[in-house]
Amino acid sequence: MEICNNKETGHTFIHLEAQSNDQALMITPQGTVKVLEYDLFTEPTEVDESEVLAKGKITRKQFNIFNQYCRN
């Protein structure tokens, strides 16, 4: 799993995949999948998914959406 933080709010987003035009498909803290601009976020970093969930860096909703996305 890759995560990055919104530069303005500090909220953690799950990075799913790069899109065209300097955009990426991400999962918001509310569990919504959106295409967002890369320049709004820190560089994506690889993390252990169970560790970031246990530490509260991502929400249970984000984790569930990530798992659904990975199964498809």
RANORBEL-V860578 format. One record per residue. N is the residue number from 1. D_CENTER is the distance of its C-alpha to the mean C-alpha in Angstrom with 1 decimal. Layout:
<<N/D_CENTER> <N/D_CENTER>>
This chain:
<<1/8.2> <2/6.6> <3/4.7> <4/6.2> <5/8.1> <6/9.8> <7/13.3> <8/15.3> <9/13.9> <10/12.2> <11/9.6> <12/6.4> <13/3.0> <14/1.0> <15/3.8> <16/6.5> <17/9.6> <18/11.7> <19/13.9> <20/17.3> <21/18.3> <22/15.7> <23/12.8> <24/9.6> <25/8.3> <26/4.8> <27/4.6> <28/6.2> <29/7.9> <30/10.7> <31/9.3> <32/9.9> <33/8.8> <34/9.7> <35/10.9> <36/10.5> <37/12.6> <38/11.7> <39/14.3> <40/12.6> <41/10.1> <42/11.1> <43/11.2> <44/8.5> <45/10.0> <46/10.7> <47/10.9> <48/12.8> <49/10.9> <50/14.0> <51/14.4> <52/11.3> <53/12.0> <54/15.6> <55/15.2> <56/13.4> <57/10.4> <58/8.2> <59/10.2> <60/12.3> <61/11.4> <62/7.6> <63/9.3> <64/11.9> <65/10.2> <66/8.4> <67/12.0> <68/13.6> <69/11.7> <70/12.9> <71/16.3> <72/16.9>>
